[in-house]
Amino acid sequence: PQLPHGRMPLPSFWKVVEDSLQQSGAQLRAFCQAFETVTPSPGAQPLTPAEERKVLSLVSKHGPDKLYQVTSNISGSKDLDLTLLRGQIVALLQSADTKGNTSRWLVDAGGPRGFVPAAKLRPY
């Protein structure tokens, strides 16, 4: 089986190869850029403008080191529990509940305050 460009003079052949490689490279770069804009890095979900404003107010009230992101949906079952969605940002107020239980943390969710399982929070 002969290559389609087998009878070409060598410099022309290499030009064809180079052009097709450049084209493939450009397509690959375009694909990578498109992929990065569509899929945010794992866990870091893009915030809506409303969420961004909430985060800024939490930072100004509590400081950036107190911010945590909810890692999975939380449905509060007790009176003072919060119901939060994965990706929401909260500020830590106390790393224990009123009885001193450190697996339930008191957080400010940018308005409502209440308890959430500490295991479902990670530093933001």
Residue frames as a rotation matrix with the C-alpha (Angstrom) as fourth column:
PRO 1
0.578 0.816 0.000 0.00
0.816 -0.578 0.000 0.00
0.000 0.000 -1.000 0.00
GLN 2
-0.457 -0.763 0.457 1.43
0.767 -0.598 -0.232 3.31
0.450 0.244 0.859 -1.05
LEU 3
-0.368 0.284 -0.886 0.94
0.570 -0.684 -0.456 6.58
-0.735 -0.672 0.090 0.78
PRO 4
0.653 0.680 0.332 -1.27
0.686 -0.345 -0.641 9.04
-0.321 0.647 -0.692 -1.12
HIS 5
0.889 -0.349 -0.296 1.63
-0.387 -0.919 -0.079 11.49
-0.245 0.185 -0.952 -1.18
GLY 6
0.522 -0.703 0.483 4.26
0.331 0.689 0.645 8.90
-0.787 -0.177 0.592 -2.08
ARG 7
0.252 -0.419 0.872 5.09
0.967 0.074 -0.243 10.39
0.037 0.905 0.424 -5.48
MET 8
0.977 0.147 0.156 5.48
0.137 -0.988 0.075 13.93
0.165 -0.052 -0.985 -4.15
PRO 9
0.018 -0.984 0.177 8.89
0.111 -0.174 -0.979 15.54
0.994 0.037 0.106 -3.92
LEU 10
-0.236 -0.172 -0.956 10.10
0.860 0.421 -0.288 15.27
0.452 -0.891 0.049 -0.33
PRO 11
-0.986 -0.146 -0.083 9.93
0.168 -0.846 -0.506 19.00
0.004 -0.513 0.859 0.64
SER 12
-0.459 0.886 0.068 6.28
-0.633 -0.379 0.675 19.16
0.624 0.267 0.735 -0.52
PHE 13
0.050 0.437 -0.898 5.49
0.308 0.849 0.430 15.95
0.950 -0.299 -0.092 1.36
TRP 14
-0.576 -0.341 -0.743 6.90
0.796 -0.027 -0.605 17.37
0.186 -0.940 0.287 4.61
LYS 15
-0.934 0.299 0.198 4.94
-0.303 -0.953 0.007 20.59
0.190 -0.054 0.980 4.04
VAL 16
-0.081 0.948 -0.306 1.70
-0.368 0.257 0.894 18.56
0.926 0.186 0.328 3.81
VAL 17
-0.033 -0.010 -0.999 2.59
0.718 0.695 -0.031 16.63
0.695 -0.719 -0.016 6.97
GLU 18
-0.872 -0.389 -0.297 3.47
0.486 -0.619 -0.617 19.84
0.056 -0.683 0.728 8.84
ASP 19
-0.711 0.660 0.241 0.25
-0.514 -0.722 0.463 21.58
0.480 0.205 0.853 7.74
SER 20
0.158 0.837 -0.524 -1.95
-0.077 0.539 0.839 18.70
0.984 -0.093 0.150 8.84
LEU 21
-0.261 -0.317 -0.912 -0.13
0.862 0.349 -0.368 18.50
0.434 -0.882 0.182 12.20
GLN 22
-0.993 -0.109 0.049 -0.59
0.082 -0.920 -0.383 22.24
0.087 -0.376 0.923 12.74
GLN 23
-0.361 0.932 0.044 -4.27
-0.547 -0.250 0.799 21.95
0.755 0.264 0.600 11.88
SER 24
0.191 0.388 -0.902 -4.71
0.426 0.795 0.432 19.04
0.884 -0.467 -0.013 14.29
GLY 25
-0.631 -0.521 -0.575 -2.86
0.746 -0.202 -0.634 20.98
0.214 -0.829 0.516 16.99
ALA 26
-0.896 0.343 0.283 -5.11
-0.340 -0.938 0.060 24.00
0.286 -0.043 0.957 16.51
GLN 27
0.029 0.951 -0.307 -8.22
-0.330 0.299 0.896 21.80
0.944 0.075 0.322 16.70
LEU 28
-0.018 -0.112 -0.994 -6.92
0.741 0.665 -0.088 20.17
0.671 -0.738 0.072 19.85
ARG 29
-0.919 -0.353 -0.173 -6.22
0.381 -0.694 -0.611 23.55
0.096 -0.628 0.772 21.49
ALA 30
-0.588 0.776 0.229 -9.69
-0.591 -0.606 0.533 24.79
0.552 0.178 0.814 20.54
PHE 31
0.196 0.656 -0.729 -11.22
0.085 0.729 0.679 21.62
0.977 -0.195 0.088 21.97
CYS 32
-0.384 -0.431 -0.816 -9.26
0.827 0.232 -0.512 21.97
0.410 -0.872 0.267 25.22
GLN 33
-0.988 0.034 0.151 -10.32
-0.083 -0.941 -0.329 25.59
0.130 -0.337 0.932 25.64
ALA 34
-0.212 0.976 -0.051 -13.97
-0.584 -0.085 0.807 24.71
0.783 0.200 0.588 24.98
PHE 35
0.119 0.213 -0.970 -13.75
0.447 0.860 0.244 21.81
0.886 -0.463 0.007 27.43
GLU 36
-0.722 -0.481 -0.496 -12.27
0.653 -0.238 -0.719 24.00
0.228 -0.844 0.486 30.18
THR 37
-0.860 0.429 0.278 -14.99
-0.452 -0.892 -0.021 26.63
0.239 -0.144 0.960 29.84
VAL 38
0.039 0.932 -0.360 -17.75
-0.467 0.336 0.818 24.02
0.884 0.136 0.448 29.96
THR 39
0.581 0.146 -0.801 -16.44
0.483 0.730 0.484 21.97
0.655 -0.668 0.354 32.89
PRO 40
0.528 -0.401 0.748 -15.34
-0.690 -0.716 0.104 23.92
0.494 -0.572 -0.655 35.94
SER 41
-0.572 -0.787 -0.231 -12.66
-0.463 0.542 -0.701 22.32
0.677 -0.294 -0.674 38.09
PRO 42
-0.170 0.568 -0.805 -14.12
0.472 0.764 0.439 19.56
0.865 -0.306 -0.398 40.30
GLY 43
-0.110 0.200 -0.974 -15.95
0.993 -0.014 -0.115 20.93
-0.037 -0.980 -0.197 43.31
ALA 44
-0.702 -0.157 -0.695 -15.50
0.246 -0.969 -0.030 24.56
-0.668 -0.192 0.719 42.37
GLN 45
-0.035 0.775 0.631 -18.86
0.992 0.105 -0.074 25.39
-0.124 0.623 -0.772 40.92
PRO 46
-0.750 -0.204 0.629 -19.30
0.372 -0.917 0.146 28.76
0.547 0.343 0.763 39.30
LEU 47
-0.583 0.528 -0.617 -21.22
0.615 -0.210 -0.760 31.05
-0.532 -0.823 -0.202 41.63
THR 48
0.216 0.718 0.662 -24.27
0.902 -0.407 0.146 32.94
0.374 0.565 -0.735 40.53
PRO 49
-0.369 -0.345 0.863 -24.06
0.106 -0.938 -0.330 36.74
0.923 -0.031 0.383 40.97
ALA 50
0.571 0.648 0.504 -26.40
-0.472 -0.244 0.847 36.41
0.672 -0.721 0.166 43.98
GLU 51
0.844 -0.334 -0.419 -24.15
0.511 0.736 0.444 33.73
0.160 -0.589 0.792 45.52
GLU 52
-0.112 -0.949 0.296 -21.08
0.739 -0.278 -0.613 35.90
0.664 0.150 0.733 44.83
ARG 53
-0.056 0.169 0.984 -22.64
-0.355 -0.925 0.138 38.82
0.933 -0.342 0.112 46.69
LYS 54
0.902 0.426 0.063 -23.50
-0.235 0.363 0.902 36.50
0.362 -0.828 0.428 49.56
VAL 55
0.514 -0.793 -0.326 -19.92
0.807 0.576 -0.129 35.18
0.290 -0.197 0.936 49.67
LEU 56
-0.311 -0.640 0.702 -18.53
0.346 -0.765 -0.544 38.72
0.885 0.074 0.459 49.69
SER 57
0.299 0.468 0.831 -20.80
-0.600 -0.585 0.546 39.66
0.742 -0.662 0.106 52.59
LEU 58
0.966 -0.002 -0.258 -19.79
0.173 0.745 0.645 36.49
0.191 -0.667 0.720 54.49
VAL 59
0.107 -0.994 0.006 -16.11
0.826 0.086 -0.557 37.31
0.553 0.065 0.830 53.90
SER 60
-0.288 -0.235 0.928 -16.55
-0.096 -0.958 -0.272 40.87
0.953 -0.167 0.254 55.15
LYS 61
0.586 0.603 0.542 -18.45
-0.609 -0.114 0.785 39.66
0.534 -0.790 0.301 58.24
HIS 62
0.956 -0.058 0.289 -16.43
-0.158 0.726 0.669 36.58
-0.249 -0.685 0.684 59.17
GLY 63
0.044 -0.986 -0.159 -13.15
-0.801 -0.130 0.584 36.65
-0.597 0.102 -0.796 57.21
PRO 64
0.221 0.042 -0.974 -12.05
-0.898 0.399 -0.186 34.36
0.381 0.916 0.126 54.34
ASP 65
-0.759 -0.616 -0.211 -10.61
-0.486 0.752 -0.445 31.68
0.433 -0.236 -0.870 56.61
LYS 66
-0.627 0.602 0.494 -14.10
-0.377 0.320 -0.869 30.93
-0.681 -0.732 0.026 58.02
LEU 67
0.108 0.727 -0.678 -15.65
-0.973 -0.062 -0.221 30.07
-0.203 0.684 0.701 54.64
TYR 68
-0.648 -0.192 0.737 -16.67
-0.137 0.981 0.135 26.51
-0.749 -0.014 -0.662 53.83
GLN 69
-0.456 0.509 -0.730 -18.30
-0.859 -0.037 0.511 24.91
0.233 0.860 0.454 50.81
VAL 70
0.231 0.645 0.729 -21.08
-0.679 0.643 -0.354 22.35
-0.697 -0.413 0.586 51.14
THR 71
-0.735 -0.663 -0.143 -19.85
-0.578 0.501 0.644 19.09
-0.355 0.556 -0.751 49.54
SER 72
-0.825 0.561 -0.073 -23.25
0.381 0.647 0.661 17.40
0.418 0.517 -0.747 49.18
ASN 73
-0.162 0.854 0.495 -26.89
-0.259 -0.521 0.814 18.34
0.952 0.003 0.305 49.66
ILE 74
-0.972 -0.094 -0.215 -27.93
0.190 0.224 -0.956 18.66
0.139 -0.970 -0.200 53.31
SER 75
-0.075 0.971 0.226 -31.52
-0.037 -0.229 0.973 18.29
0.996 0.065 0.053 54.42
GLY 76
-0.782 -0.253 0.570 -31.95
-0.505 -0.279 -0.817 19.52
0.366 -0.926 0.090 57.96
SER 77
-0.304 0.672 -0.676 -33.98
0.366 0.737 0.569 17.17
0.880 -0.074 -0.469 60.17
LYS 78
-0.240 0.180 -0.954 -33.92
0.967 -0.045 -0.252 18.94
-0.088 -0.983 -0.163 63.55
ASP 79
0.657 0.666 -0.353 -35.27
0.670 -0.731 -0.131 22.37
-0.346 -0.151 -0.926 64.47
LEU 80
0.598 -0.464 -0.653 -32.08
-0.264 -0.884 0.386 24.38
-0.757 -0.059 -0.651 64.09
ASP 81
-0.214 -0.672 0.709 -30.68
0.531 0.530 0.662 22.40
-0.820 0.518 0.243 61.15
LEU 82
-0.093 0.116 -0.989 -30.19
-0.676 -0.737 -0.023 24.09
-0.731 0.666 0.147 57.79
THR 83
0.513 0.192 0.836 -31.14
0.506 0.719 -0.476 22.63
-0.693 0.668 0.272 54.43
LEU 84
0.178 -0.580 -0.795 -28.38
-0.576 -0.716 0.394 23.49
-0.798 0.388 -0.462 51.94
LEU 85
0.991 0.131 -0.017 -27.43
-0.080 0.493 -0.866 22.56
-0.105 0.860 0.499 48.41
ARG 86
0.354 -0.902 0.246 -24.09
0.806 0.427 0.409 21.17
-0.474 0.054 0.879 47.27
GLY 87
-0.165 -0.541 0.825 -21.73
0.869 -0.476 -0.138 23.99
0.467 0.694 0.548 46.28
GLN 88
0.763 0.479 0.434 -23.24
0.227 -0.827 0.514 26.59
0.605 -0.294 -0.740 48.61
ILE 89
-0.405 -0.909 0.101 -20.81
0.305 -0.238 -0.922 28.71
0.862 -0.343 0.374 50.62
VAL 90
0.784 0.606 -0.138 -21.29
0.314 -0.195 0.929 29.19
0.536 -0.771 -0.344 54.35
ALA 91
-0.102 -0.806 0.583 -19.30
-0.486 -0.471 -0.736 30.84
0.868 -0.358 -0.344 57.14
LEU 92
-0.085 -0.023 -0.996 -18.36
0.649 0.757 -0.073 28.88
0.756 -0.653 -0.049 60.24
LEU 93
0.360 0.246 0.900 -19.63
-0.479 -0.779 0.405 30.45
0.801 -0.576 -0.162 63.45
GLN 94
0.123 -0.283 0.951 -18.89
-0.950 0.245 0.196 27.62
-0.289 -0.927 -0.238 65.87
SER 95
-0.351 -0.322 -0.879 -17.33
-0.675 0.738 -0.001 24.20
0.649 0.593 -0.476 65.34
ALA 96
-0.939 0.204 -0.278 -19.77
0.329 0.770 -0.546 22.51
0.102 -0.604 -0.791 67.75
ASP 97
-0.091 0.956 0.278 -23.48
0.267 -0.245 0.932 22.58
0.959 0.159 -0.233 68.54
THR 98
0.232 0.255 0.939 -25.05
-0.672 -0.656 0.344 23.83
0.703 -0.710 0.020 71.80
LYS 99
0.967 0.136 0.215 -24.36
-0.250 0.666 0.703 20.48
-0.048 -0.733 0.678 73.49
GLY 100
0.208 -0.975 0.081 -20.68
-0.729 -0.100 0.677 20.56
-0.652 -0.200 -0.732 72.47
ASN 101
0.505 0.024 0.863 -21.14
0.392 0.884 -0.255 18.00
-0.769 0.467 0.437 69.67
THR 102
-0.189 -0.709 -0.679 -18.29
-0.355 -0.596 0.720 18.73
-0.915 0.378 -0.139 67.22
SER 103
-0.716 -0.026 0.698 -19.84
0.565 0.564 0.602 16.76
-0.409 0.825 -0.389 64.34
ARG 104
0.351 0.819 0.455 -22.50
0.924 -0.382 -0.025 19.50
0.153 0.429 -0.890 63.96
TRP 105
-0.711 -0.680 -0.181 -21.29
0.692 -0.722 -0.004 23.01
-0.128 -0.128 0.983 63.20
LEU 106
0.370 0.766 -0.525 -23.11
0.577 -0.632 -0.516 26.30
-0.728 -0.112 -0.676 63.54
VAL 107
-0.645 -0.594 0.482 -22.89
0.733 -0.300 0.611 28.23
-0.218 0.747 0.629 60.25
ASP 108
-0.046 0.550 -0.834 -24.12
-0.175 -0.826 -0.535 31.44
-0.983 0.121 0.135 58.68
ALA 109
-0.233 0.031 0.972 -25.57
0.831 0.525 0.182 30.68
-0.505 0.851 -0.148 55.24
GLY 110
-0.932 -0.159 0.326 -25.73
0.315 -0.802 0.508 34.35
0.180 0.576 0.797 54.29
GLY 111
-0.275 0.890 0.364 -28.97
-0.652 -0.451 0.610 34.99
0.707 -0.070 0.704 56.16
PRO 112
0.816 0.574 -0.068 -30.23
-0.352 0.586 0.730 31.83
0.459 -0.572 0.680 57.82
ARG 113
-0.352 -0.887 0.299 -28.05
-0.849 0.167 -0.502 30.45
0.395 -0.430 -0.812 60.58
GLY 114
0.736 0.600 0.312 -28.17
-0.676 0.671 0.305 26.91
-0.026 -0.436 0.900 61.85
PHE 115
0.022 -0.718 0.695 -26.44
-0.574 0.560 0.597 23.60
-0.819 -0.412 -0.400 62.25
VAL 116
0.677 0.089 -0.730 -25.01
-0.685 0.439 -0.582 21.35
0.269 0.894 0.358 59.52
PRO 117
0.900 -0.410 0.147 -22.99
0.317 0.849 0.423 18.11
-0.298 -0.334 0.894 59.62
ALA 118
0.401 -0.835 -0.377 -19.30
-0.521 -0.546 0.656 19.06
-0.753 -0.067 -0.654 59.75
ALA 119
-0.250 -0.530 0.810 -18.47
0.291 0.757 0.585 16.12
-0.923 0.382 -0.035 57.45
LYS 120
0.335 0.462 0.821 -20.35
0.912 0.059 -0.405 17.80
-0.235 0.885 -0.402 54.59
LEU 121
0.976 -0.088 -0.200 -18.23
-0.113 -0.987 -0.118 20.96
-0.187 0.138 -0.973 54.68
ARG 122
0.282 -0.948 0.148 -14.79
0.954 0.294 0.063 21.63
-0.103 0.124 0.987 53.29
PRO 123
-0.092 -0.386 -0.918 -12.66
0.339 -0.879 0.335 24.79
-0.936 -0.280 0.211 53.46
TYR 124
0.830 0.470 0.300 -13.46
0.451 -0.250 -0.857 27.10
-0.327 0.847 -0.420 50.56
